[in-house]
Amino acid sequence: MSASILWADDEIDLLKPHIMFLKEKGYEVITTNSGAEALDLIEDRSFDIVFLDENMPGLTGVETLERIKEKFPGLPVVMITKSEEETIMNDAIGSNISDYLIKPVNPHQILLALKKNLENRKLVSEKTSMSYQQQFRQIGSSLSVSLSFNEWVDIFKQLVYWEMELSKSQNEGLRDIFLMQKREANNVFARFIKENYIDWLKGQSDDKPVLSHTMFREKCLPLIKKEENAFLIIIDNLRFDQWKTIRPKIEELYRVAQEDVCCGILPTSTQYARNAFFAGLLPGEIQKKYPKYWTRESEEGTRNQYEPELLAEQIKRLGAGIQFNYHKILNLNAGKKLLNTLSDYTNKKLNVLVYNFVDMLSHSRTEMEVIKELADDEAAYRSLTASWFEHSPLWEIIRHLADKKIPLIITTDHGSVRVQDPTKVVGDKNTNTNLRYKTGKNLQYDPKEVFEIKHPEDAYLPRDYVSANFIFALEDHFFAYPNNYNYYVNYYRNTFQHGGVSLDEMLIPFVYLTPK
């Protein structure tokens, strides 16, 4: 069905060549020479787009535009004017026009405006589909050879880019192909981690990435030292694609001076990865060096309650002599409270802010049906994150810091993965409850389906029992017990979990931002 155009211009008779051109292209064009009649026509029938002359007698184009938007805010309007005065442009743009053309216009300018506003999504979808099909082969070829960590980062960034682009596409078949390729990438990445992870921890690899326990020393500290005052914001459980989703909002106020990808340690969970970040040590080392700051899996209690103490010990060991403030935000009221008192906490060289919303969102999605409905897939999960961020105290805090010209470092402890397939495991009552990793004694599982660490000390992991070992779920799998198996699987399938081995869990954003 052809698109329907309403063209309002007091000199409409002079535009007959343009109108004939559009009709030959298959468009239906209805004309009028006044703003008042244009409003009547819009009330009587539906149009796909309106071309509106700015300088009409009676109701001006801007006045007509305002009335159109009051009743039909979603109707695209293209303003056409002889004037290049900035005030007229500002009035039109402020009234939410879709495009702005200066007379004399030629037919091809009109056609471009139509395609941009009426066929944009389709054209972008077709272009995206074609571009991904070309990239598909390149990514597939890369996965067939041995890759370094930096090459994995490049592939991961490409996958995140295409996942976000294809989520806008109308081509469901191509999205399914992408998901198959991402699963293949996660399968190959799991083999890569199995082969290299222990060597990284032991310093026996030249390809060692920046890991959780070296992030502060290697990435944060050099930036903090050169600034008079800096904020380090750790958004718990922030995936790289979620960072990409909130980045445009932050770029209203900040320049992205550095955007890197680091590697979270295993387990990719808050207790292990974030404690390692603050301590500058691996979990087993924390347990040995600072036993009072480590809570065993088998013990009750908060597992990240000593982060400022661990950071103070790390700064002391590094001889950095940096004074810092530390804040942890667990709910909306705590965020608002910090925002109201923020001016009191910018007097030290370093201010650390741990913000737990995304982690809470991940857990809520498992427990609450309404969140499951709102975040049914990765695209919806990103959208929910963006919506939260835009209305959160964190965004207000960042705006305040931008006004004070304070640079930011934004990072996380780990990401999460949307789990699909169960992996059976049997453990005793002391086995931990995480769906993506298990530690305990007498665990029963298929070694081919997991990354097993029989000797936790090899991975600098604490051992609660003499015979305890660790196993990690791979790709998008999750651990399920044989008891009540079907209920358990159906309840947790398609939820976002963390703790195991996948691209989205382990490859985490590290961003340095300078105020505009």
TORNU-643409 format. One record per residue (C-alpha): x, y, z; residue number from 1; residue in three letters. Coordinates in steps of 0.001 Angstrom, whole numbers, plus 524288, in hexadecimal, padded with zeros to 5 digits. Example, Ala and Ser with C-alpha at 12.3 -4.5 7.8 and 13.67 -1.06 7.14 Angstrom:
ATOM      c1      c2      c3   num   residuo
ATOM   8300C   7EE6C   81E78     1       Ala
ATOM   83566   7FBDC   81BE4     2       Ser
This chain:
ATOM      c1      c2      c3   num   residuo
ATOM   80000   80000   80000     1       Met
ATOM   8058B   80D69   7FC0E     2       Ser
ATOM   80883   81791   80656     3       Ala
ATOM   7FF03   822D3   807D5     4       Ser
ATOM   804AA   830B0   80813     5       Ile
ATOM   7FE26   83D6C   80C10     6       Leu
ATOM   80507   84952   80649     7       Trp
ATOM   80104   8569B   80B91     8       Ala
ATOM   80683   8629A   80490     9       Asp
ATOM   8000E   86F87   800ED    10       Asp
ATOM   80719   86E91   7F3B9    11       Glu
ATOM   8033C   86085   7F15F    12       Ile
ATOM   80053   862E5   7E2E3    13       Asp
ATOM   80EBA   865BB   7E0AC    14       Leu
ATOM   8122F   8585C   7E609    15       Leu
ATOM   80AC1   8505A   7DBE4    16       Lys
ATOM   8174E   84ACC   7D5C9    17       Pro
ATOM   81B6F   845CA   7E32F    18       His
ATOM   80E15   83FF4   7E5C2    19       Ile
ATOM   80DD0   8393C   7D868    20       Met
ATOM   81B64   833B3   7DB24    21       Phe
ATOM   816CE   82DD7   7E80F    22       Leu
ATOM   80A79   82825   7E210    23       Lys
ATOM   812B4   8219F   7D791    24       Glu
ATOM   81A93   81B97   7E2A5    25       Lys
ATOM   80E21   815AF   7E80F    26       Gly
ATOM   80AFD   81F48   7F2F3    27       Tyr
ATOM   7FD56   824A2   7F571    28       Glu
ATOM   7FE20   83381   7F6EB    29       Val
ATOM   7F326   83BDD   7FC8B    30       Ile
ATOM   7F544   84A99   7FBDA    31       Thr
ATOM   7F059   856B2   802C8    32       Thr
ATOM   7F45A   864FD   8032B    33       Asn
ATOM   7F1A7   86803   8117F    34       Ser
ATOM   7F523   86333   81F00    35       Gly
ATOM   7E6FB   86356   8238F    36       Ala
ATOM   7E29E   85A85   8186B    37       Glu
ATOM   7EE48   851A3   81AEB    38       Ala
ATOM   7E972   84FB0   828E7    39       Leu
ATOM   7DBC1   84C78   823FE    40       Asp
ATOM   7E114   84288   81A48    41       Leu
ATOM   7E940   83BEB   824D3    42       Ile
ATOM   7DD27   83AE0   82D63    43       Glu
ATOM   7D555   834A7   82246    44       Asp
ATOM   7DF05   82A80   81D87    45       Arg
ATOM   7EC3F   824A5   8209E    46       Ser
ATOM   7F900   82898   81A33    47       Phe
ATOM   80667   82272   81AE8    48       Asp
ATOM   80DCD   82F5D   81A53    49       Ile
ATOM   80B62   83E03   8190C    50       Val
ATOM   81335   84808   81140    51       Phe
ATOM   810D5   8555A   81740    52       Leu
ATOM   81486   862BC   811F0    53       Asp
ATOM   81982   86B63   81CE3    54       Glu
ATOM   814ED   87872   8174A    55       Asn
ATOM   8063B   87722   814CD    56       Met
ATOM   7FC16   881DC   8171A    57       Pro
ATOM   7F2D4   87F94   8226F    58       Gly
ATOM   7F82C   87455   82A57    59       Leu
ATOM   806DB   87420   82836    60       Thr
ATOM   80E0E   86785   82604    61       Gly
ATOM   8137B   86782   833DE    62       Val
ATOM   805F0   869E9   839B4    63       Glu
ATOM   80020   85F29   83144    64       Thr
ATOM   80B23   85623   8354E    65       Leu
ATOM   8087F   8587F   843BA    66       Glu
ATOM   7FA02   85531   84207    67       Arg
ATOM   7FD19   848FC   83A33    68       Ile
ATOM   8066B   84433   844C8    69       Lys
ATOM   7FC75   846BA   84F83    70       Glu
ATOM   7F2F6   83CE0   8499D    71       Lys
ATOM   7FBCC   8343C   84150    72       Phe
ATOM   80949   83430   847B6    73       Pro
ATOM   80DDB   8287A   83FC7    74       Gly
ATOM   80AB3   82E32   8326F    75       Leu
ATOM   81752   831D0   82B38    76       Pro
ATOM   817BB   84015   826AF    77       Val
ATOM   821C2   845C0   81D55    78       Val
ATOM   822F5   854A0   81E21    79       Met
ATOM   825F2   85BF7   81179    80       Ile
ATOM   829DB   86A51   811D9    81       Thr
ATOM   83045   8750D   809FB    82       Lys
ATOM   836A5   87A93   8162C    83       Ser
ATOM   84385   87638   81C0D    84       Glu
ATOM   84170   87E03   82880    85       Glu
ATOM   84637   8766B   83446    86       Glu
ATOM   83A86   87A1F   83CD0    87       Thr
ATOM   830FD   87421   83315    88       Ile
ATOM   83925   867CE   8326F    89       Met
ATOM   839AF   86720   8414F    90       Asn
ATOM   82ADE   868D3   84263    91       Asp
ATOM   8287A   85E09   83888    92       Ala
ATOM   83273   85499   83E29    93       Ile
ATOM   82D9B   85767   84BE1    94       Gly
ATOM   8200A   8535A   8475C    95       Ser
ATOM   82541   84606   8439F    96       Asn
ATOM   825EF   8464F   834CE    97       Ile
ATOM   82B02   83A88   82D82    98       Ser
ATOM   832B5   84220   82354    99       Asp
ATOM   83592   8500B   81EC9   100       Tyr
ATOM   83726   85455   8108A   101       Leu
ATOM   83ACC   861B1   80AE6   102       Ile
ATOM   8340A   866A2   7FE83   103       Lys
ATOM   835BB   8650A   7F35E   104       Pro
ATOM   8350A   85666   7F50C   105       Val
ATOM   836D2   84CBE   7EA22   106       Asn
ATOM   82F0F   84019   7E88C   107       Pro
ATOM   83A70   83793   7ECCB   108       His
ATOM   83B90   83EE7   7F9C7   109       Gln
ATOM   82D2C   83C20   7FC16   110       Ile
ATOM   82EFE   82DC7   7F887   111       Leu
ATOM   83A9A   82CB2   801DC   112       Leu
ATOM   83292   832A2   80CE6   113       Ala
ATOM   827C6   828B0   80A4B   114       Leu
ATOM   830EC   81D16   80A2C   115       Lys
ATOM   837E1   821D4   81657   116       Lys
ATOM   82B46   82353   81E0A   117       Asn
ATOM   8227F   818BE   81863   118       Leu
ATOM   82BC8   80E24   813E1   119       Glu
ATOM   83736   81089   81CF1   120       Asn
ATOM   8351F   8048A   8255F   121       Arg
ATOM   83369   7FBB3   819A0   122       Lys
ATOM   83F45   8013B   81284   123       Leu
ATOM   847B0   800AC   81EB5   124       Val
ATOM   84319   7F2C0   8212E   125       Ser
ATOM   84688   7EEB2   8133E   126       Glu
ATOM   853D7   7F54E   81410   127       Lys
ATOM   8568E   7EF47   8216B   128       Thr
ATOM   852BC   7E1D6   81C89   129       Ser
ATOM   85B8A   7E2EE   810B0   130       Met
ATOM   86706   7E7F2   818B6   131       Ser
ATOM   865B7   7DD3C   822F4   132       Tyr
ATOM   8651B   7D2A4   81890   133       Gln
ATOM   8724D   7D786   813B9   134       Gln
ATOM   877B3   7D83D   821A2   135       Gln
ATOM   87221   7CACC   82503   136       Phe
ATOM   87C1D   7C3FA   81C80   137       Arg
ATOM   88754   7CBE6   8220D   138       Gln
ATOM   8837E   7C903   8302C   139       Ile
ATOM   8817B   7BAA8   82CFF   140       Gly
ATOM   88ED6   7B9F7   826B4   141       Ser
ATOM   89526   7C068   8329F   142       Ser
ATOM   88F0C   7B65F   83BB0   143       Leu
ATOM   895A8   7AB64   83445   144       Ser
ATOM   8A387   7AFA7   837CC   145       Val
ATOM   8AB09   7B152   8446C   146       Ser
ATOM   8A831   7BEBF   84A3D   147       Leu
ATOM   8AF1D   7C77B   853FA   148       Ser
ATOM   8A7A3   7CE32   85ED9   149       Phe
ATOM   8A7BF   7DB2F   85779   150       Asn
ATOM   8A276   7D469   84B6C   151       Glu
ATOM   89799   7CED5   853C7   152       Trp
ATOM   8948B   7DC91   8587C   153       Val
ATOM   89379   7E114   84A4C   154       Asp
ATOM   88A1A   7D5F6   84705   155       Ile
ATOM   88231   7D89E   85353   156       Phe
ATOM   880CF   7E6F8   84FCC   157       Lys
ATOM   87C3F   7E32A   8422B   158       Gln
ATOM   8724B   7D9B8   847D8   159       Leu
ATOM   86D18   7E406   8513A   160       Val
ATOM   86C1F   7EDDA   84626   161       Tyr
ATOM   864A4   7E480   83D51   162       Trp
ATOM   85BEE   7DFBB   8484F   163       Glu
ATOM   857BB   7EDAF   84AFD   164       Met
ATOM   8562D   7F109   83C8E   165       Glu
ATOM   84EA0   7E4BB   83924   166       Leu
ATOM   8456C   7E6E9   84490   167       Ser
ATOM   84045   7F265   83C90   168       Lys
ATOM   83EFB   7EA1F   83051   169       Ser
ATOM   83246   7E450   82B46   170       Gln
ATOM   83984   7D83C   82697   171       Asn
ATOM   836AD   7CDFC   8310A   172       Glu
ATOM   83D7B   7C36E   82939   173       Gly
ATOM   84A31   7CB04   82954   174       Leu
ATOM   848F5   7CD60   837F2   175       Arg
ATOM   847D5   7BEAA   839C2   176       Asp
ATOM   85420   7BCBC   8318F   177       Ile
ATOM   85B28   7C69C   83A10   178       Phe
ATOM   8571D   7BF7B   84685   179       Leu
ATOM   85CA3   7B2DE   840D1   180       Met
ATOM   86968   7B9BE   83DC3   181       Gln
ATOM   86A19   7BF9D   84B67   182       Lys
ATOM   8680E   7B22D   8515C   183       Arg
ATOM   872FB   7ACF2   848D5   184       Glu
ATOM   87BAD   7B829   84D55   185       Ala
ATOM   878A5   7B50D   85B8C   186       Asn
ATOM   87BCF   7A6C0   85925   187       Asn
ATOM   88920   7AA1F   8536E   188       Val
ATOM   88B76   7B45E   85E11   189       Phe
ATOM   888D5   7AA15   86895   190       Ala
ATOM   89393   7A184   862BD   191       Arg
ATOM   89C85   7AD67   86274   192       Phe
ATOM   89A2A   7AFEF   87102   193       Ile
ATOM   89C54   7A1A6   87480   194       Lys
ATOM   8A961   7A1D7   86D86   195       Glu
ATOM   8AE73   7AEE3   8728C   196       Asn
ATOM   8A7F3   7B33C   87F3F   197       Tyr
ATOM   8B0F1   7AC66   88907   198       Ile
ATOM   8BD05   7B0F5   88181   199       Asp
ATOM   8B816   7BF08   8823C   200       Trp
ATOM   8B6B7   7BE3F   890F6   201       Leu
ATOM   8C43B   7B850   89288   202       Lys
ATOM   8CA7D   7C264   8899E   203       Gly
ATOM   8CEAB   7B7E3   88008   204       Gln
ATOM   8C8CC   7BE48   873EE   205       Ser
ATOM   8CD1D   7C9F5   86BE5   206       Asp
ATOM   8BEE0   7CB80   867CF   207       Asp
ATOM   8BA07   7CE42   8759B   208       Lys
ATOM   8AEE0   7D83F   875E1   209       Pro
ATOM   8AC13   7E22A   88076   210       Val
ATOM   8A461   7DA1A   88A4A   211       Leu
ATOM   89B90   7DE1A   89594   212       Ser
ATOM   8A680   7DE05   89F9A   213       His
ATOM   8AFAF   7E63C   89736   214       Thr
ATOM   8A5AB   7F017   8922B   215       Met
ATOM   8A77E   7FA19   89CED   216       Phe
ATOM   8B653   7F99F   89C5A   217       Arg
ATOM   8B7D0   7F93C   88D9B   218       Glu
ATOM   8AC03   800E2   888B3   219       Lys
ATOM   8A688   80991   89373   220       Cys
ATOM   8B25C   80E30   89B01   221       Leu
ATOM   8B9BF   814AC   88FA9   222       Pro
ATOM   8AD8D   81C88   88C5C   223       Leu
ATOM   8AA9F   82022   89A86   224       Ile
ATOM   8B882   824DB   89CDC   225       Lys
ATOM   8B7D8   82EC7   891E1   226       Lys
ATOM   8AAE3   83499   8965D   227       Glu
ATOM   8A89A   83DF5   8A190   228       Glu
ATOM   89BCD   83723   8A47F   229       Asn
ATOM   8955A   82B39   89E58   230       Ala
ATOM   8895C   822B8   8A015   231       Phe
ATOM   88A67   81405   89E46   232       Leu
ATOM   87CC5   80E90   89BC4   233       Ile
ATOM   87B09   7FFD2   89C1F   234       Ile
ATOM   86DBF   7FBEF   896C8   235       Ile
ATOM   86C1E   7EE05   89B5B   236       Asp
ATOM   86918   7E3F9   890C5   237       Asn
ATOM   86A0E   7ED9B   88560   238       Leu
ATOM   86B78   7E6AD   87859   239       Arg
ATOM   872FB   7ED1D   86D51   240       Phe
ATOM   86680   7EE6C   86534   241       Asp
ATOM   85FC4   7F505   870B1   242       Gln
ATOM   86AEE   7FEAF   87180   243       Trp
ATOM   8693C   80157   862EE   244       Lys
ATOM   85AD4   803E2   86598   245       Thr
ATOM   85D33   80E53   86FF8   246       Ile
ATOM   8692B   81422   86948   247       Arg
ATOM   8619C   81DC0   86084   248       Pro
ATOM   85B21   823BB   86C78   249       Lys
ATOM   86809   8255B   8738E   250       Ile
ATOM   86E36   82B28   86754   251       Glu
ATOM   86513   836BF   868A4   252       Glu
ATOM   86E0C   83B16   873AF   253       Leu
ATOM   87AB5   83369   87259   254       Tyr
ATOM   8847B   82F8A   867FC   255       Arg
ATOM   88874   82150   8675A   256       Val
ATOM   89726   8228B   86892   257       Ala
ATOM   8995C   813F1   869E3   258       Gln
ATOM   890AB   8080D   867C9   259       Glu
ATOM   89712   7FAF9   86A68   260       Asp
ATOM   8930D   7ED13   86D65   261       Val
ATOM   898D4   7E5E7   87909   262       Cys
ATOM   896B7   7D7F3   87D7F   263       Cys
ATOM   88F25   7D41B   88996   264       Gly
ATOM   89492   7C902   891C9   265       Ile
ATOM   88D84   7BC59   894BE   266       Leu
ATOM   883E6   7BAF9   89ACD   267       Pro
ATOM   87E00   7C6C2   893E9   268       Thr
ATOM   8765C   7CA37   8A011   269       Ser
ATOM   87670   7D5D1   8A93F   270       Thr
ATOM   87CBA   7CEF6   8B4CB   271       Gln
ATOM   8887B   7CAB0   8ACEF   272       Tyr
ATOM   88A51   7D4A1   8A206   273       Ala
ATOM   88738   7E11C   8A975   274       Arg
ATOM   88ED4   7DD5D   8B598   275       Asn
ATOM   89A47   7DA51   8AC87   276       Ala
ATOM   898F8   7E7C2   8A64E   277       Phe
ATOM   89988   7EEE5   8B34E   278       Phe
ATOM   8A3F7   7E656   8B960   279       Ala
ATOM   8ACD8   7E587   8AD91   280       Gly
ATOM   8ADDF   7D727   8B0F9   281       Leu
ATOM   8A786   7CA8B   8AC8D   282       Leu
ATOM   89D3C   7C496   8B599   283       Pro
ATOM   8A622   7BA10   8BB29   284       Gly
ATOM   8B05A   7C466   8BE15   285       Glu
ATOM   8A63A   7CCF6   8C4E4   286       Ile
ATOM   8A213   7C194   8CD76   287       Gln
ATOM   8B029   7BEDD   8D171   288       Lys
ATOM   8B4D7   7CCE8   8D30F   289       Lys
ATOM   8A869   7D302   8D88C   290       Tyr
ATOM   8A01C   7C7CA   8DE06   291       Pro
ATOM   897AD   7D146   8E5C4   292       Lys
ATOM   8937F   7D7B8   8D8EE   293       Tyr
ATOM   88F59   7CB19   8D230   294       Trp
ATOM   8825B   7C413   8D42E   295       Thr
ATOM   88236   7B5C0   8D088   296       Arg
ATOM   877C8   7B039   8C78A   297       Glu
ATOM   872F5   7A7E0   8D2C7   298       Ser
ATOM   871AC   7B366   8DC25   299       Glu
ATOM   8665B   7BC9C   8DDFB   300       Glu
ATOM   86826   7CB34   8DC20   301       Gly
ATOM   86AA9   7D5D9   8D23E   302       Thr
ATOM   875B6   7D209   8C92E   303       Arg
ATOM   87A2B   7DF96   8C4DD   304       Asn
ATOM   879BF   7E752   8D175   305       Gln
ATOM   88868   7EA09   8D236   306       Tyr
ATOM   88ACA   7F09D   8C515   307       Glu
ATOM   88FDF   7FDA5   8CA9A   308       Pro
ATOM   89902   7F64D   8D3C2   309       Glu
ATOM   89E2D   7EE04   8C88A   310       Leu
ATOM   8A02F   7FA0E   8C00F   311       Leu
ATOM   8A769   8010B   8CB0F   312       Ala
ATOM   8B070   7F547   8CC78   313       Glu
ATOM   8B2FD   7F4FE   8BDC9   314       Gln
ATOM   8B613   8038E   8BD31   315       Ile
ATOM   8BF35   801C1   8C8BC   316       Lys
ATOM   8C642   7F649   8C23A   317       Arg
ATOM   8C7B0   7FE35   8B5AF   318       Leu
ATOM   8CD3A   809BE   8BD35   319       Gly
ATOM   8C39D   812B1   8B655   320       Ala
ATOM   8BFF4   81AD7   8C24B   321       Gly
ATOM   8B27F   81E14   8BCCF   322       Ile
ATOM   8A77E   82227   8C5D0   323       Gln
ATOM   899F4   81DDA   8C175   324       Phe
ATOM   88B8A   81DF1   8C4A2   325       Asn
ATOM   8837D   8119E   8C2A3   326       Tyr
ATOM   874CE   81076   8C075   327       His
ATOM   86C38   804D6   8BD5B   328       Lys
ATOM   85E99   80711   8B7CB   329       Ile
ATOM   85532   7FBBC   8B9AF   330       Leu
ATOM   8481D   80288   8B79D   331       Asn
ATOM   8417C   80ED3   8B29C   332       Leu
ATOM   84162   815E7   8BFB0   333       Asn
ATOM   84FF5   813CF   8C1A7   334       Ala
ATOM   8525A   8197E   8B418   335       Gly
ATOM   84A28   8257A   8B712   336       Lys
ATOM   850EA   82752   8C428   337       Lys
ATOM   85E54   8273D   8BDD6   338       Leu
ATOM   859B9   830A9   8B354   339       Leu
ATOM   8551A   83A4E   8BDAD   340       Asn
ATOM   86220   839DF   8C4E2   341       Thr
ATOM   86B26   8382C   8B927   342       Leu
ATOM   871F8   8453E   8BAE8   343       Ser
ATOM   8775C   8401D   8C7DC   344       Asp
ATOM   87E45   834DC   8C103   345       Tyr
ATOM   88670   83B74   8B698   346       Thr
ATOM   89156   83FDC   8BFA3   347       Asn
ATOM   899E9   833D7   8BE00   348       Lys
ATOM   8A1FC   82F7E   8B26E   349       Lys
ATOM   89A09   82326   8B064   350       Leu
ATOM   88B98   8209C   8B282   351       Asn
ATOM   886E7   812B9   8B09B   352       Val
ATOM   87897   81006   8ADD3   353       Leu
ATOM   87349   8022D   8ACF1   354       Val
ATOM   865D5   8022A   8A6AC   355       Tyr
ATOM   85E3E   7F585   8A77E   356       Asn
ATOM   8526F   7F7EC   89ECF   357       Phe
ATOM   855C2   7EF4A   89335   358       Val
ATOM   858D8   7E3E2   89C2B   359       Asp
ATOM   84BC6   7E5DD   8A2FC   360       Met
ATOM   8452B   7E66E   895AA   361       Leu
ATOM   84B54   7D975   891F0   362       Ser
ATOM   846A3   7D2E0   89E72   363       His
ATOM   83947   7D958   89D86   364       Ser
ATOM   837B8   7D414   88FD0   365       Arg
ATOM   8391A   7C663   89548   366       Thr
ATOM   82F88   7C875   8A06C   367       Glu
ATOM   82539   7D1DC   89B31   368       Met
ATOM   81C07   7CEA7   8900A   369       Glu
ATOM   81A21   7DCF9   88C63   370       Val
ATOM   828D7   7DECC   88A86   371       Ile
ATOM   8294E   7D258   88270   372       Lys
ATOM   81F04   7D824   87989   373       Glu
ATOM   82640   7E523   8787B   374       Leu
ATOM   83380   7DEE2   875DA   375       Ala
ATOM   83029   7D32D   86D74   376       Asp
ATOM   83CE6   7D376   865C2   377       Asp
ATOM   849BB   7DACA   864B1   378       Glu
ATOM   843D6   7E639   85D40   379       Ala
ATOM   83932   7E803   8677A   380       Ala
ATOM   84336   7E660   87261   381       Tyr
ATOM   84B54   7F15B   86C71   382       Arg
ATOM   83F53   7F9D1   86ACE   383       Ser
ATOM   83B76   7F7DE   878FD   384       Leu
ATOM   8493B   7FB76   87D41   385       Thr
ATOM   848FF   807E6   87515   386       Ala
ATOM   83BB8   80BD0   87A6A   387       Ser
ATOM   84021   809A3   88868   388       Trp
ATOM   84CBB   81138   88656   389       Phe
ATOM   84622   81D04   8805F   390       Glu
ATOM   83D34   81E66   88C46   391       His
ATOM   846B2   819F6   896C3   392       Ser
ATOM   84E05   8216E   8A158   393       Pro
ATOM   85A6F   81C7E   89AB7   394       Leu
ATOM   8579A   824BE   88EAE   395       Trp
ATOM   8550F   8307C   89785   396       Glu
ATOM   861D9   82DD0   89E8D   397       Ile
ATOM   86924   82D5E   8918B   398       Ile
ATOM   862C5   83A30   88D6B   399       Arg
ATOM   86739   84073   89A1B   400       His
ATOM   87513   83B65   89829   401       Leu
ATOM   87528   84090   88A35   402       Ala
ATOM   87191   84E17   88F5D   403       Asp
ATOM   87D3A   84D11   89899   404       Lys
ATOM   885F3   848AE   88D3B   405       Lys
ATOM   88993   83C20   89453   406       Ile
ATOM   88E76   830E8   88BB7   407       Pro
ATOM   8886A   82369   88CF7   408       Leu
ATOM   88CD0   81566   88C11   409       Ile
ATOM   88190   80BFC   889B6   410       Ile
ATOM   8835E   7FD5E   88A6C   411       Thr
ATOM   87D70   7F114   8903F   412       Thr
ATOM   880EB   7E442   896C6   413       Asp
ATOM   87A60   7DADD   88D49   414       His
ATOM   86F78   7D9BC   88363   415       Gly
ATOM   86497   7CFCB   881B6   416       Ser
ATOM   85F81   7C634   877AC   417       Val
ATOM   851BB   7C23D   873FE   418       Arg
ATOM   85197   7B3C4   87714   419       Val
ATOM   84ABB   7A9EA   86E6A   420       Gln
ATOM   84F51   79BE9   8704A   421       Asp
ATOM   8508E   7941E   87D09   422       Pro
ATOM   85C9E   78C83   88121   423       Thr
ATOM   859F7   7820C   88B45   424       Lys
ATOM   861C2   78255   897D9   425       Val
ATOM   86057   77B48   8A4DD   426       Val
ATOM   865A3   780C0   8B193   427       Gly
ATOM   86376   77F98   8C01C   428       Asp
ATOM   85C4C   78947   8C8C7   429       Lys
ATOM   8687F   791A9   8CA66   430       Asn
ATOM   869D0   7945D   8BBCE   431       Thr
ATOM   867BF   7A2B9   8B86D   432       Asn
ATOM   85B50   7A711   8B17C   433       Thr
ATOM   860CD   7AF03   8A601   434       Asn
ATOM   85BD4   7AA0A   898DA   435       Leu
ATOM   86854   7ACC1   89140   436       Arg
ATOM   872AC   7A743   89A63   437       Tyr
ATOM   872EB   79CF9   8A4F9   438       Lys
ATOM   87CA3   79A52   8AFC6   439       Thr
ATOM   87BD7   78F47   8B970   440       Gly
ATOM   8802F   78176   8BC26   441       Lys
ATOM   87BA8   7754F   8B4EA   442       Asn
ATOM   875FF   77CF8   8A96D   443       Leu
ATOM   8711D   77426   89E95   444       Gln
ATOM   870D5   77958   89099   445       Tyr
ATOM   87540   776BF   882BE   446       Asp
ATOM   88310   77C85   8818F   447       Pro
ATOM   880E0   77F12   87317   448       Lys
ATOM   875CB   78889   87622   449       Glu
ATOM   87D04   79143   87FD4   450       Val
ATOM   889D6   79825   8829A   451       Phe
ATOM   88E9C   790AB   88E71   452       Glu
ATOM   8991F   794E8   897DB   453       Ile
ATOM   89C38   78913   8A02B   454       Lys
ATOM   8A687   79021   8A7FA   455       His
ATOM   8A143   79DB3   8ABAF   456       Pro
ATOM   8AEC5   7A26A   8AF8C   457       Glu
ATOM   8B2B4   7A17B   8A11E   458       Asp
ATOM   8A8F5   7AC70   89E66   459       Ala
ATOM   8ABA7   7B38E   8AB31   460       Tyr
ATOM   89E31   7B000   8B01F   461       Leu
ATOM   89AE3   7ADB7   8BE7B   462       Pro
ATOM   89789   79FE2   8C283   463       Arg
ATOM   88CE9   79E2D   8CCBA   464       Asp
ATOM   88F42   78F80   8CDD8   465       Tyr
ATOM   89B4E   78730   8CB88   466       Val
ATOM   894C7   77FB9   8C07C   467       Ser
ATOM   88D71   78B5E   8BAA4   468       Ala
ATOM   88F0B   78F42   8AC6C   469       Asn
ATOM   888E8   79951   8A32D   470       Phe
ATOM   88149   79767   896A9   471       Ile
ATOM   87CA9   7A228   88D7B   472       Phe
ATOM   8715B   7A1E3   883E1   473       Ala
ATOM   87512   7A4BA   875C0   474       Leu
ATOM   86E9D   7ACF7   86B2F   475       Glu
ATOM   86029   7AEC3   86E98   476       Asp
ATOM   85EB1   7A2BD   87748   477       His
ATOM   85A59   7A274   88572   478       Phe
ATOM   85B5C   79829   88FE7   479       Phe
ATOM   84F39   7907F   89398   480       Ala
ATOM   84D1B   785C3   89D80   481       Tyr
ATOM   8466B   7790D   8995D   482       Pro
ATOM   83C5B   77AC0   8A430   483       Asn
ATOM   83067   78205   89F3D   484       Asn
ATOM   83832   783F5   892C1   485       Tyr
ATOM   82DA4   788AC   88952   486       Asn
ATOM   82828   792EF   8928E   487       Tyr
ATOM   835BC   797E9   895A9   488       Tyr
ATOM   839A4   798B8   8875E   489       Val
ATOM   82D3A   79FAB   88310   490       Asn
ATOM   82E36   7A960   88E3B   491       Tyr
ATOM   83C38   7AD9E   88B6D   492       Tyr
ATOM   83D26   7AC2B   87CBD   493       Arg
ATOM   83DEB   7B967   875D2   494       Asn
ATOM   84254   7C090   88222   495       Thr
ATOM   84ECE   7C8A2   8834B   496       Phe
ATOM   85926   7C21B   88BC5   497       Gln
ATOM   86785   7C3D6   88EB1   498       His
ATOM   872CA   7BC18   8944F   499       Gly
ATOM   87705   7B403   888A0   500       Gly
ATOM   87E78   7B499   87BDD   501       Val
ATOM   878CA   7BCD5   870D5   502       Ser
ATOM   87C4A   7C8DE   86917   503       Leu
ATOM   871D3   7D14B   86F75   504       Asp
ATOM   875D3   7CD69   87D3F   505       Glu
ATOM   88495   7CE2D   87C0E   506       Met
ATOM   88748   7D939   8725F   507       Leu
ATOM   883ED   7E584   879E9   508       Ile
ATOM   88463   7F41A   876AA   509       Pro
ATOM   88E77   7FD83   87C0C   510       Phe
ATOM   88BBA   80BAA   87862   511       Val
ATOM   892BF   8186B   87B6E   512       Tyr
ATOM   88AA4   824BC   87976   513       Leu
ATOM   88EBD   832F2   8797F   514       Thr
ATOM   884D0   83DF4   87B36   515       Pro
ATOM   88149   84644   86F6C   516       Lys
